[in-house]
Amino acid sequence: MLQAAAALDLELSLLINSAVGTLPTFDQVLHIIERNTLFKGVFSMMLFWGLWFGVQRNAEQTRTRLLATLVVSMFAVFVGRALAVTLPYRPRPIHDPELGFLLHTGLSQETLDGWSSMPSDHAVLYFALATGIFLAHRAVGAVALLHATFIICLPRVYFGLHYSLDIIVGAVIGVAMALALVPWLARQFQRFDVPAYAATHGGLFYPAVFFVTWQVAAMFGPVRDLLRELAAVLT
């Protein structure tokens, strides 16, 4: 059973990767999109803030669910990274030349070397975000889910950065986290009347939330860099 699943995973991943090099210009553009934060986290946070200020009906419920989504997304970043570190190490497809994955010119077999492939922390984060946004607003959430699928995840399989199963497992974790936690957290925010606090203490509330959305957009890269630098100084 496990061998059959692994074979299917490899076959599907190779099928998606097989188009690399067919249209070099497309590959270059897709590689730019896959790497650039503007097309990834920034787009998701634009959906977040657009919905926050653009919602007209059930504004309080929508905003509490958005806040809950933001908290769950922070948690998702660390859950995805913790699982990748603690689960058995799985080399990324591009790290095994015998598998036959096609290598884009912008990548090498050293790309993300030492970073386990399972699960995709990108999938965990962006599917948690998209599911939470969907719980707040169906139409905007549908856009977020399409973005998570076609802009975030498929290019990572296409370029051999992940197997398809890495993405599927990450997506399931992200969706499950959002479904389990966002409604409950939103009720707690309503219970403590957080929207009223936001309205009366905007000078404190919005800079703090903006900081969190910026960090989620960057997958807490600046914070992680700071912690590594401080650790290097202190050791």
NUSE-535338 format. One line per 2 residues: number of its first residue (from 1); their letters; for each residue x, z, y of N, C-alpha, C, O. Coordinates in Angstrom, 3 decimals, padded with zeros to 6 digits. Layout:
<rs>
NUM	a	X,Z,Y,X,Z,Y,X,Z,Y,X,Z,Y | ...
</rs>
This chain:
<rs>
1	ml	000.830,000.000,-001.212,000.000,000.000,000.000,000.866,000.000,001.265,000.674,-000.810,002.172 | 001.829,000.938,001.297,002.712,001.019,002.459,003.581,-000.223,002.571,003.834,-000.711,003.672
3	qa	004.038,-000.735,001.432,004.854,-001.946,001.452,004.058,-003.143,001.950,004.582,-003.979,002.686 | 002.785,-003.226,001.546,001.934,-004.326,001.994,001.685,-004.237,003.492,001.689,-005.253,004.188
5	aa	001.465,-003.004,003.995,001.252,-002.817,005.431,002.510,-003.190,006.212,002.428,-003.822,007.265 | 003.679,-002.795,005.691,004.942,-003.114,006.360,005.184,-004.616,006.377,005.665,-005.162,007.370
7	al	004.849,-005.285,005.271,005.029,-006.736,005.204,004.107,-007.444,006.185,004.513,-008.397,006.851 | 002.858,-006.975,006.274,001.903,-007.564,007.210,002.347,-007.336,008.652,002.234,-008.227,009.494
9	dl	002.849,-006.141,008.926,003.348,-005.808,010.257,004.481,-006.749,010.654,004.490,-007.285,011.762 | 005.431,-006.947,009.751,006.560,-007.832,010.029,006.095,-009.271,010.216,006.559,-009.966,011.120
11	el	005.179,-009.714,009.360,004.685,-011.090,009.448,003.982,-011.344,010.783,004.203,-012.376,011.417 | 003.133,-010.397,011.211,002.417,-010.548,012.474,003.385,-010.515,013.653,003.246,-011.293,014.598
13	sl	004.360,-009.620,013.598,005.336,-009.508,014.677,006.163,-010.790,014.797,006.408,-011.277,015.901 | 006.592,-011.333,013.653,007.356,-012.583,013.655,006.515,-013.743,014.171,007.027,-014.621,014.865
15	li	005.224,-013.751,013.834,004.331,-014.814,014.306,004.236,-014.799,015.826,004.314,-015.850,016.462 | 004.067,-013.611,016.416,003.973,-013.505,017.873,005.295,-013.892,018.523,005.311,-014.534,019.574
17	ns	006.404,-013.502,017.899,007.735,-013.784,018.446,008.158,-015.237,018.265,009.072,-015.704,018.944 | 007.506,-015.952,017.362,007.965,-017.302,016.995,007.884,-018.310,018.136,008.526,-019.359,018.071
19	av	007.107,-018.015,019.181,006.972,-018.956,020.298,008.084,-018.814,021.325,008.176,-019.629,022.243 | 008.934,-017.796,021.192,010.027,-017.607,022.150,010.924,-018.845,022.156,011.345,-019.325,021.104
21	gt	011.210,-019.355,023.365,012.066,-020.525,023.509,011.308,-021.833,023.589,011.877,-022.851,023.983 | 010.013,-021.828,023.218,009.233,-023.069,023.272,009.027,-023.519,024.710,009.158,-024.700,025.030
23	lp	008.700,-022.553,025.577,008.516,-022.829,027.004,009.435,-021.874,027.779,009.020,-020.769,028.125 | 010.669,-022.289,028.051,011.644,-021.385,028.686,011.181,-020.810,030.020,011.447,-019.645,030.315
25	tf	010.494,-021.607,030.826,010.027,-021.096,032.120,008.991,-020.000,031.919,009.018,-018.982,032.611 | 008.083,-020.205,030.979,007.089,-019.183,030.648,007.784,-017.899,030.195,007.399,-016.801,030.597
27	dq	008.816,-018.047,029.352,009.543,-016.881,028.871,010.188,-016.121,030.026,010.156,-014.890,030.056 | 010.773,-016.846,030.973,011.428,-016.196,032.108,010.413,-015.422,032.946,010.657,-014.279,033.334
29	vl	009.270,-016.059,033.219,008.235,-015.403,034.019,007.693,-014.183,033.288,007.522,-013.120,033.885 | 007.426,-014.337,032.000,006.883,-013.215,031.223,007.894,-012.074,031.142,007.516,-010.903,031.161
31	hi	009.157,-012.410,031.054,010.189,-011.370,031.006,010.249,-010.596,032.323,010.434,-009.379,032.321 | 010.095,-011.298,033.442,010.045,-010.633,034.747,008.852,-009.682,034.804,008.979,-008.535,035.234
33	ie	007.687,-010.173,034.363,006.470,-009.354,034.378,006.636,-008.136,033.473,006.241,-007.027,033.834 | 007.222,-008.350,032.296,007.381,-007.259,031.321,008.294,-006.156,031.848,008.112,-004.986,031.511
35	rn	009.269,-006.519,032.666,010.244,-005.537,033.144,009.860,-004.879,034.461,010.247,-003.739,034.718 | 009.102,-005.582,035.300,008.911,-005.143,036.679,007.771,-004.137,036.788,006.659,-004.385,036.322
37	tl	008.065,-003.002,037.409,007.069,-001.931,037.558,005.871,-002.371,038.381,004.776,-001.837,038.203 | 006.053,-003.340,039.285,004.936,-003.814,040.106,003.795,-004.343,039.243,002.624,-004.181,039.587
39	fk	004.136,-004.972,038.132,003.107,-005.551,037.260,002.619,-004.551,036.216,001.635,-004.806,035.523 | 003.294,-003.435,036.105,002.958,-002.457,035.069,002.265,-001.245,035.684,001.058,-001.270,035.922
41	gv	003.026,-000.191,035.941,002.419,001.036,036.439,001.807,000.920,037.809,000.780,001.543,038.083 | 002.422,000.125,038.691,001.878,-000.007,040.045,000.484,-000.635,039.997,-000.418,-000.197,040.712
43	fs	000.305,-001.655,039.160,-001.013,-002.277,039.035,-002.045,-001.262,038.558,-003.157,-001.211,039.084 | -001.679,-000.451,037.561,-002.610,000.561,037.045,-002.984,001.570,038.116,-004.143,001.973,038.218
45	mm	-002.005,001.982,038.918,-002.289,002.950,039.974,-003.086,002.327,041.120,-003.818,003.031,041.817 | -002.951,001.021,041.321,-003.808,000.329,042.295,-005.266,000.356,041.830,-006.180,000.537,042.635
47	lf	-005.469,000.175,040.523,-006.825,000.305,039.981,-007.341,001.720,040.198,-008.495,001.916,040.578 | -006.487,002.702,039.957,-006.859,004.107,040.135,-007.309,004.371,041.568,-008.404,004.888,041.789
49	wg	-006.473,004.021,042.542,-006.789,004.320,043.938,-007.912,003.442,044.469,-008.710,003.893,045.291 | -007.989,002.201,044.015,-009.095,001.349,044.428,-010.424,001.904,043.978,-011.403,001.880,044.724
51	lw	-010.459,002.413,042.734,-011.692,003.014,042.226,-011.984,004.334,042.930,-013.142,004.640,043.212 | -010.949,005.117,043.216,-011.130,006.409,043.882,-011.827,006.233,045.229,-012.803,006.926,045.517
53	fg	-011.335,005.319,046.046,-011.885,005.144,047.387,-013.036,004.131,047.441,-013.791,004.105,048.413 | -013.173,003.306,046.410,-014.201,002.276,046.445,-015.502,002.665,045.781,-016.519,002.002,045.984
55	vq	-015.496,003.742,044.981,-016.701,004.121,044.255,-017.780,004.590,045.230,-017.494,005.305,046.191 | -019.024,004.178,044.970,-020.156,004.546,045.817,-021.125,005.460,045.079,-021.566,006.474,045.620
57	rn	-021.451,005.101,043.853,-022.402,005.892,043.073,-021.654,006.872,042.174,-020.601,006.547,041.626 | -022.206,008.071,042.030,-021.611,009.113,041.177,-020.139,009.329,041.510,-019.296,009.425,040.619
59	ae	-019.844,009.403,042.811,-018.453,009.489,043.255,-017.753,010.732,042.713,-016.592,010.666,042.309 | -018.453,011.861,042.703,-017.809,013.100,042.254,-017.434,013.022,040.782,-016.329,013.406,040.398
61	qt	-018.347,012.527,039.962,-018.065,012.403,038.528,-016.927,011.426,038.288,-016.046,011.684,037.468 | -016.942,010.302,039.001,-015.886,009.301,038.825,-014.531,009.873,039.201,-013.548,009.662,038.491
63	rt	-014.474,010.592,040.310,-013.184,011.121,040.772,-012.655,012.233,039.869,-011.448,012.341,039.653 | -013.544,013.045,039.353,-013.067,014.083,038.432,-012.541,013.450,037.141,-011.576,013.945,036.558
65	rl	-013.162,012.373,036.698,-012.659,011.689,035.505,-011.333,010.984,035.793,-010.463,010.914,034.925 | -011.182,010.470,036.996,-009.903,009.857,037.362,-008.793,010.904,037.400,-007.687,010.658,036.917
67	la	-009.087,012.067,037.973,-008.088,013.141,037.990,-007.741,013.565,036.565,-006.572,013.774,036.240 | -008.751,013.691,035.727,-008.502,014.054,034.331,-007.653,012.986,033.649,-006.764,013.310,032.861
69	tl	-007.919,011.726,033.944,-007.134,010.621,033.387,-005.676,010.727,033.807,-004.773,010.472,033.011 | -005.453,011.101,035.048,-004.085,011.231,035.551,-003.342,012.345,034.809,-002.181,012.178,034.435
71	vv	-004.010,013.475,034.598,-003.387,014.590,033.876,-003.084,014.188,032.436,-001.997,014.461,031.928 | -004.042,013.542,031.782,-003.842,013.104,030.402,-002.708,012.080,030.327,-001.936,012.075,029.367
73	sm	-002.607,011.220,031.331,-001.552,010.210,031.339,-000.175,010.851,031.449,000.774,010.403,030.806 | -000.064,011.908,032.270,001.209,012.634,032.338,001.565,013.195,030.967,002.705,013.092,030.513
75	fa	000.575,013.788,030.322,000.773,014.340,028.989,001.152,013.237,028.007,002.000,013.439,027.137 | 000.518,012.062,028.147,000.764,010.943,027.238,002.205,010.452,027.317,002.797,010.084,026.302
77	vf	002.773,010.446,028.533,004.170,010.031,028.694,005.078,010.892,027.816,005.946,010.376,027.112 | 004.870,012.206,027.864,005.729,013.118,027.126,005.411,013.122,025.633,006.309,013.300,024.810
79	vg	004.147,012.929,025.278,003.788,012.845,023.857,004.430,011.607,023.235,005.014,011.687,022.155 | 004.324,010.468,023.910,004.912,009.237,023.397,006.408,009.354,023.210,006.942,008.935,022.182
81	ra	007.098,009.926,024.202,008.555,010.064,024.111,008.933,011.083,023.036,009.890,010.876,022.290 | 008.171,012.198,022.958,008.476,013.227,021.962,008.311,012.685,020.543,009.126,012.978,019.668
83	la	007.259,011.896,020.313,007.052,011.314,018.987,008.165,010.336,018.634,008.638,010.310,017.498 | 008.582,009.532,019.609,009.655,008.570,019.352,010.954,009.270,018.989,011.757,008.745,018.217
85	vt	011.160,010.463,019.551,012.395,011.211,019.295,012.320,011.980,017.976,013.320,012.089,017.267 | 011.146,012.513,017.644,011.037,013.407,016.487,010.683,012.685,015.184,011.063,013.144,014.107
87	lp	009.965,011.566,015.265,009.636,010.825,014.047,010.896,010.144,013.495,011.867,009.954,014.228 | 010.882,009.777,012.204,012.040,009.074,011.641,012.401,007.841,012.470,011.527,007.083,012.891
89	yr	013.697,007.657,012.695,014.174,006.570,013.553,013.803,005.213,012.963,013.988,004.966,011.771 | 013.274,004.333,013.824,012.948,002.971,013.404,013.611,001.997,014.376,013.224,001.944,015.544
91	pr	014.603,001.223,013.920,015.251,000.268,014.820,014.249,-000.756,015.346,013.288,-001.112,014.663 | 014.485,-001.217,016.553,013.618,-002.244,017.125,013.902,-003.589,016.463,015.003,-003.805,015.957
93	pi	012.918,-004.503,016.459,013.105,-005.786,015.770,014.367,-006.540,016.185,015.045,-007.121,015.338 | 014.689,-006.538,017.480,015.845,-007.301,017.942,017.170,-006.691,017.488,018.214,-007.325,017.635
95	hd	017.150,-005.473,016.938,018.378,-004.824,016.503,018.774,-005.202,015.079,019.845,-004.816,014.611 | 017.917,-005.955,014.388,018.226,-006.364,013.012,018.227,-007.892,012.939,017.168,-008.497,012.769
97	pe	019.391,-008.522,013.064,019.449,-009.990,013.083,018.959,-010.630,011.791,018.595,-011.806,011.792 | 018.942,-009.882,010.688,018.514,-010.446,009.406,017.006,-010.698,009.345,016.533,-011.433,008.479
99	lg	016.253,-010.087,010.265,014.797,-010.267,010.244,014.383,-011.634,010.785,013.299,-012.124,010.470 | 015.233,-012.243,011.588,014.934,-013.578,012.103,014.161,-013.610,013.397,013.564,-014.635,013.727
101	fl	014.153,-012.502,014.154,013.475,-012.508,015.445,014.258,-013.358,016.438,015.486,-013.301,016.493 | 013.527,-014.143,017.220,014.139,-014.985,018.247,014.456,-014.133,019.463,013.634,-013.328,019.900
103	lh	015.651,-014.313,020.004,016.128,-013.479,021.101,016.053,-014.238,022.416,016.655,-015.302,022.564 | 015.315,-013.688,023.364,015.244,-014.283,024.704,016.607,-014.137,025.389,017.328,-013.168,025.153
105	tg	016.948,-015.107,026.237,018.264,-015.110,026.875,018.489,-013.889,027.766,019.635,-013.507,028.004 | 017.422,-013.274,028.260,017.565,-012.099,029.111,017.767,-010.812,028.344,017.921,-009.749,028.945
107	ls	017.769,-010.893,027.007,017.921,-009.710,026.167,019.120,-009.874,025.248,019.623,-010.981,025.053 | 019.567,-008.768,024.691,020.637,-008.797,023.704,020.328,-007.767,022.628,019.397,-006.973,022.766
109	qe	021.109,-007.782,021.561,020.878,-006.829,020.483,021.249,-005.404,020.891,020.984,-004.457,020.150 | 021.861,-005.249,022.063,022.160,-003.916,022.589,021.013,-003.369,023.447,021.013,-002.190,023.801
111	tl	020.039,-004.220,023.780,018.915,-003.785,024.613,018.152,-002.646,023.929,017.692,-002.787,022.797 | 018.025,-001.522,024.629,017.328,-000.337,024.108,017.899,000.155,022.789,017.199,000.793,022.003
113	dg	019.167,-000.140,022.548,019.814,000.330,021.319,019.823,001.857,021.291,020.168,002.501,022.282 | 019.444,002.423,020.164,019.379,003.870,020.034,018.018,004.456,020.366,017.792,005.649,020.160
115	ws	017.102,003.628,020.881,015.742,004.073,021.202,014.820,003.653,020.063,014.675,002.465,019.777 | 014.205,004.627,019.423,013.343,004.342,018.279,012.126,003.500,018.694,011.617,003.615,019.809
117	sm	011.691,002.669,017.780,010.607,001.725,018.053,009.210,002.315,017.861,008.246,001.827,018.451 | 009.095,003.359,017.041,007.785,003.910,016.661,007.579,005.312,017.224,008.420,006.188,017.024
119	ps	006.450,005.536,017.937,005.477,004.555,018.415,005.909,004.003,019.769,006.890,004.473,020.345 | 005.196,003.027,020.273,005.470,002.513,021.610,004.955,003.503,022.646,003.750,003.732,022.748
121	dh	005.880,004.097,023.421,005.415,005.033,024.452,004.678,004.295,025.570,003.832,004.878,026.248 | 005.000,003.008,025.765,004.241,002.203,026.723,002.772,002.114,026.290,001.864,002.267,027.107
123	av	002.552,001.864,024.988,001.178,001.752,024.488,000.442,003.081,024.609,-000.731,003.113,024.980 | 001.130,004.175,024.296,000.495,005.499,024.420,000.031,005.715,025.856,-001.125,006.067,026.091
125	ly	000.931,005.503,026.815,000.600,005.750,028.219,-000.494,004.827,028.719,-001.500,005.293,029.255 | -000.313,003.520,028.552,-001.228,002.591,029.216,-002.595,002.526,028.554,-003.582,002.219,029.224
127	fa	-002.681,002.805,027.263,-004.008,002.865,026.655,-004.703,004.182,026.972,-005.932,004.224,027.037 | -003.947,005.254,027.170,-004.557,006.499,027.658,-005.108,006.283,029.067,-006.236,006.674,029.369
129	la	-004.298,005.656,029.924,-004.743,005.354,031.283,-005.990,004.467,031.281,-006.986,004.768,031.939 | -005.913,003.378,030.533,-007.012,002.408,030.533,-008.298,003.018,029.985,-009.381,002.758,030.508
131	tg	-008.184,003.829,028.933,-009.376,004.453,028.350,-009.989,005.445,029.320,-011.210,005.506,029.464 | -009.133,006.236,029.998,-009.648,007.180,030.989,-010.338,006.470,032.140,-011.396,006.904,032.595
133	if	-009.748,005.388,032.611,-010.379,004.614,033.686,-011.699,004.023,033.202,-012.672,003.969,033.954 | -011.732,003.578,031.942,-012.971,003.038,031.376,-014.064,004.107,031.341,-015.231,003.803,031.587
135	la	-013.699,005.345,031.040,-014.682,006.433,031.034,-015.197,006.726,032.435,-016.309,007.226,032.605 | -014.379,006.410,033.440,-014.804,006.620,034.827,-015.618,005.452,035.355,-016.555,005.641,036.131
137	hr	-015.253,004.218,034.925,-015.949,003.028,035.427,-015.733,001.891,034.432,-014.599,001.467,034.211 | -016.805,001.400,033.837,-016.695,000.432,032.746,-015.977,-000.852,033.166,-015.072,-001.301,032.463
139	av	-016.358,-001.448,034.292,-015.800,-002.740,034.688,-014.313,-002.629,035.002,-013.513,-003.432,034.522 | -013.942,-001.636,035.804,-012.523,-001.444,036.140,-011.747,-001.056,034.888,-010.601,-001.469,034.709
141	ga	-012.365,-000.271,034.032,-011.718,000.104,032.782,-011.458,-001.088,031.877,-010.437,-001.143,031.191 | -012.380,-002.044,031.874,-012.170,-003.260,031.072,-010.952,-004.028,031.570,-010.175,-004.554,030.773
143	va	-010.787,-004.092,032.889,-009.598,-004.735,033.464,-008.340,-003.989,033.026,-007.339,-004.604,032.659 | -008.403,-002.659,033.069,-007.252,-001.844,032.670,-006.909,-002.041,031.195,-005.732,-002.079,030.835
145	ll	-007.917,-002.166,030.345,-007.669,-002.388,028.919,-007.048,-003.755,028.669,-006.142,-003.883,027.846 | -007.529,-004.780,029.371,-006.933,-006.121,029.256,-005.486,-006.098,029.738,-004.612,-006.717,029.131
147	ha	-005.241,-005.387,030.825,-003.887,-005.255,031.352,-002.971,-004.564,030.338,-001.848,-005.009,030.101 | -003.460,-003.479,029.745,-002.660,-002.757,028.756,-002.327,-003.633,027.553,-001.236,-003.540,026.992
149	tf	-003.273,-004.482,027.162,-003.077,-005.322,025.982,-002.150,-006.501,026.267,-001.163,-006.708,025.562 | -002.477,-007.277,027.312,-001.805,-008.565,027.511,-000.596,-008.512,028.445,000.281,-009.370,028.349
151	ii	-000.527,-007.544,029.330,000.611,-007.452,030.249,001.624,-006.422,029.769,002.831,-006.630,029.896 | 001.141,-005.314,029.220,002.047,-004.243,028.796,002.525,-004.436,027.358,003.728,-004.415,027.099
153	cl	001.606,-004.621,026.433,001.952,-004.491,025.015,002.363,-005.793,024.328,003.403,-005.831,023.670 | 001.577,-006.853,024.464,001.913,-008.091,023.759,003.287,-008.637,024.119,003.996,-009.100,023.225
155	pr	003.704,-008.606,025.397,005.060,-009.081,025.699,006.151,-008.298,024.989,007.215,-008.847,024.702 | 005.908,-007.027,024.699,006.927,-006.218,024.028,007.070,-006.612,022.559,008.151,-006.481,021.984
157	vy	005.992,-007.092,021.954,006.087,-007.659,020.612,006.677,-009.062,020.687,007.507,-009.435,019.857 | 006.258,-009.827,021.663,006.718,-011.204,021.843,008.239,-011.267,021.946,008.864,-012.154,021.365
159	fg	008.841,-010.325,022.686,010.286,-010.327,022.881,011.039,-009.511,021.827,012.258,-009.359,021.914 | 010.322,-008.990,020.838,010.983,-008.267,019.761,011.411,-006.867,020.119,012.287,-006.297,019.468
161	lh	010.795,-006.297,021.163,011.108,-004.913,021.537,010.336,-003.908,020.685,010.728,-002.748,020.565 | 009.238,-004.369,020.098,008.424,-003.520,019.227,007.826,-004.370,018.117,007.647,-005.579,018.264
163	ys	007.523,-003.721,017.015,006.673,-004.305,015.991,005.222,-004.138,016.421,004.901,-003.290,017.253 | 004.359,-004.953,015.845,002.938,-004.848,016.179,002.388,-003.474,015.813,001.525,-002.947,016.515
165	ld	002.883,-002.882,014.712,002.380,-001.567,014.296,002.777,-000.478,015.285,002.028,000.479,015.478 | 003.938,-000.608,015.912,004.341,000.351,016.951,003.308,000.390,018.067,002.939,001.454,018.565
167	ii	002.853,-000.799,018.444,001.863,-000.917,019.517,000.526,-000.348,019.081,-000.111,000.398,019.825 | 000.099,-000.701,017.873,-001.206,-000.245,017.378,-001.245,001.276,017.284,-002.214,001.905,017.710
169	vg	-000.193,001.864,016.728,-000.143,003.329,016.600,-000.133,003.975,017.984,-000.857,004.942,018.220 | 000.679,003.449,018.897,000.714,003.987,020.256,-000.626,003.879,020.952,-001.055,004.804,021.640
171	av	-001.295,002.731,020.769,-002.601,002.530,021.398,-003.630,003.516,020.846,-004.418,004.082,021.603 | -003.623,003.718,019.540,-004.570,004.659,018.922,-004.337,006.070,019.454,-005.293,006.786,019.748
173	ig	-003.076,006.472,019.578,-002.765,007.800,020.111,-003.261,007.933,021.545,-003.877,008.937,021.903 | -002.991,006.918,022.369,-003.408,006.961,023.771,-004.914,007.006,023.929,-005.434,007.794,024.718
175	va	-005.624,006.161,023.180,-007.087,006.142,023.244,-007.655,007.477,022.773,-008.561,008.026,023.400 | -007.123,007.997,021.669,-007.627,009.271,021.124,-007.400,010.414,022.111,-008.271,011.267,022.283
177	ma	-006.242,010.436,022.757,-005.967,011.491,023.734,-006.963,011.434,024.888,-007.488,012.461,025.316 | -007.217,010.227,025.388,-008.135,010.087,026.516,-009.561,010.458,026.125,-010.243,011.168,026.865
179	la	-010.018,009.979,024.960,-011.386,010.282,024.531,-011.585,011.772,024.299,-012.656,012.313,024.574 | -010.552,012.432,023.791,-010.677,013.857,023.480,-010.543,014.738,024.713,-011.214,015.765,024.809
181	lv	-009.689,014.356,025.659,-009.336,015.261,026.747,-009.964,014.939,028.096,-010.265,015.855,028.861 | -010.169,013.664,028.408,-010.660,013.309,029.752,-012.032,013.911,030.041,-012.193,014.530,031.093
183	pw	-013.036,013.766,029.162,-014.345,014.357,029.484,-014.281,015.872,029.661,-014.919,016.424,030.558 | -013.510,016.543,028.803,-013.397,018.005,028.902,-012.705,018.422,030.198,-013.181,019.319,030.894
185	la	-011.595,017.783,030.522,-010.887,018.110,031.761,-011.751,017.815,032.987,-011.743,018.577,033.953 | -012.484,016.721,032.947,-013.351,016.369,034.077,-014.398,017.452,034.313,-014.709,017.784,035.457
187	rq	-014.938,018.000,033.230,-015.915,019.086,033.378,-015.265,020.322,034.009,-015.894,021.016,034.808 | -014.018,020.593,033.653,-013.327,021.745,034.254,-013.086,021.518,035.743,-013.219,022.442,036.545
189	fq	-012.733,020.293,036.110,-012.519,019.982,037.524,-013.819,020.109,038.314,-013.817,020.575,039.453 | -014.934,019.689,037.701,-016.232,019.845,038.362,-016.600,021.321,038.468,-017.156,021.763,039.474
191	rf	-016.285,022.068,037.429,-016.602,023.500,037.414,-015.892,024.225,038.563,-016.474,025.099,039.205 | -014.649,023.862,038.812,-013.886,024.509,039.884,-013.983,023.761,041.213,-013.271,024.068,042.170
193	dv	-014.881,022.771,041.253,-015.199,022.043,042.489,-013.946,021.443,043.136,-013.718,021.589,044.337 | -013.151,020.774,042.321,-011.934,020.138,042.826,-012.242,019.051,043.858,-011.496,018.939,044.831
195	pa	-013.306,018.237,043.701,-013.600,017.245,044.745,-013.807,017.868,046.121,-013.399,017.289,047.128 | -014.439,019.048,046.175,-014.615,019.726,047.458,-013.277,020.153,048.036,-013.056,020.071,049.244
197	ya	-012.387,020.610,047.163,-011.046,020.985,047.637,-010.321,019.760,048.192,-009.647,019.847,049.218 | -010.459,018.622,047.515,-009.821,017.393,047.994,-010.341,017.010,049.368,-009.586,016.540,050.218
199	at	-011.648,017.216,049.583,-012.246,016.850,050.870,-011.794,017.770,051.989,-011.642,017.326,053.127 | -011.575,019.045,051.687,-011.220,020.017,052.741,-009.719,020.250,052.882,-009.270,020.783,053.897
201	hg	-008.935,019.854,051.872,-007.488,020.060,051.915,-006.751,018.743,051.605,-005.789,018.714,050.837 | -007.230,017.675,052.219,-006.652,016.356,051.954,-005.173,016.276,052.256,-004.447,015.539,051.589
203	gl	-004.709,017.023,053.255,-003.297,016.992,053.611,-002.385,017.510,052.520,-001.216,017.130,052.452 | -002.911,018.379,051.659,-002.149,018.860,050.515,-002.472,018.081,049.241,-001.585,017.743,048.456
205	fy	-003.759,017.805,049.057,-004.233,017.200,047.817,-003.689,015.782,047.633,-003.123,015.467,046.586 | -003.855,014.930,048.640,-003.512,013.517,048.450,-002.019,013.257,048.324,-001.634,012.419,047.508
207	pa	-001.147,013.931,049.089,000.288,013.740,048.822,000.686,014.149,047.405,001.516,013.492,046.777 | 000.092,015.238,046.902,000.419,015.692,045.545,-000.044,014.673,044.501,000.694,014.352,043.570
209	vf	-001.272,014.167,044.664,-001.791,013.195,043.699,-001.025,011.878,043.817,-000.758,011.219,042.812 | -000.671,011.493,045.059,000.122,010.272,045.235,001.464,010.405,044.511,001.917,009.460,043.865
211	fv	002.102,011.585,044.619,003.380,011.796,043.937,003.218,011.611,042.427,004.055,010.982,041.777 | 002.140,012.160,041.879,001.923,012.050,040.435,001.664,010.602,040.044,002.199,010.132,039.040
213	tw	000.849,009.884,040.820,000.587,008.482,040.481,001.860,007.644,040.562,002.056,006.724,039.768 | 002.721,007.966,041.522,004.003,007.258,041.620,004.851,007.510,040.382,005.454,006.583,039.842
215	qv	004.902,008.764,039.927,005.702,009.095,038.761,005.117,008.487,037.491,005.861,008.010,036.634 | 003.799,008.499,037.365,003.176,007.862,036.196,003.478,006.373,036.204,003.773,005.795,035.159
217	aa	003.406,005.746,037.377,003.699,004.314,037.484,005.118,004.008,037.022,005.369,002.956,036.435 | 006.045,004.925,037.286,007.450,004.750,036.903,007.773,005.414,035.569,008.940,005.496,035.186
219	mf	006.741,005.893,034.852,006.915,006.598,033.581,007.892,007.764,033.738,008.687,008.054,032.845 | 007.812,008.424,034.895,008.623,009.585,035.227,010.120,009.289,035.169,010.934,010.178,034.918
221	gp	010.466,008.017,035.407,011.869,007.623,035.416,012.695,008.381,036.443,013.755,008.896,036.088 | 012.259,008.480,037.719,013.049,009.246,038.700,013.235,010.705,038.323,014.308,011.266,038.544
223	vr	012.206,011.330,037.755,012.326,012.730,037.342,013.308,012.861,036.188,014.132,013.775,036.175 | 013.226,011.952,035.217,014.142,012.002,034.086,015.584,011.762,034.530,016.509,012.415,034.045
225	dl	015.767,010.810,035.467,017.118,010.553,035.990,017.667,011.792,036.683,018.831,012.148,036.504 | 016.809,012.456,037.485,017.235,013.658,038.188,017.638,014.758,037.210,018.662,015.416,037.396
227	lr	016.838,014.954,036.177,017.142,015.993,035.189,018.448,015.705,034.455,019.235,016.617,034.201 | 018.682,014.413,034.108,019.939,014.056,033.456,021.134,014.316,034.372,022.165,014.825,033.933
229	el	020.987,013.966,035.636,022.089,014.172,036.585,022.364,015.654,036.802,023.519,016.074,036.877 | 021.296,016.446,036.903,021.482,017.892,037.066,022.143,018.502,035.822,023.009,019.371,035.927
231	aa	021.718,018.031,034.651,022.316,018.529,033.400,023.800,018.186,033.341,024.614,018.994,032.893 | 024.149,016.973,033.799,025.566,016.574,033.793,026.381,017.437,034.748,027.532,017.768,034.463
233	vl	025.779,017.804,035.890,026.489,018.636,036.857,026.688,020.049,036.338,027.731,020.662,036.566 | 025.682,020.564,035.637,025.711,021.951,035.193,026.506,022.179,033.912,026.826,023.317,033.572
235	t	026.826,021.091,033.198,027.574,021.267,031.939,029.044,020.972,032.131,029.822,021.069,031.181
</rs>
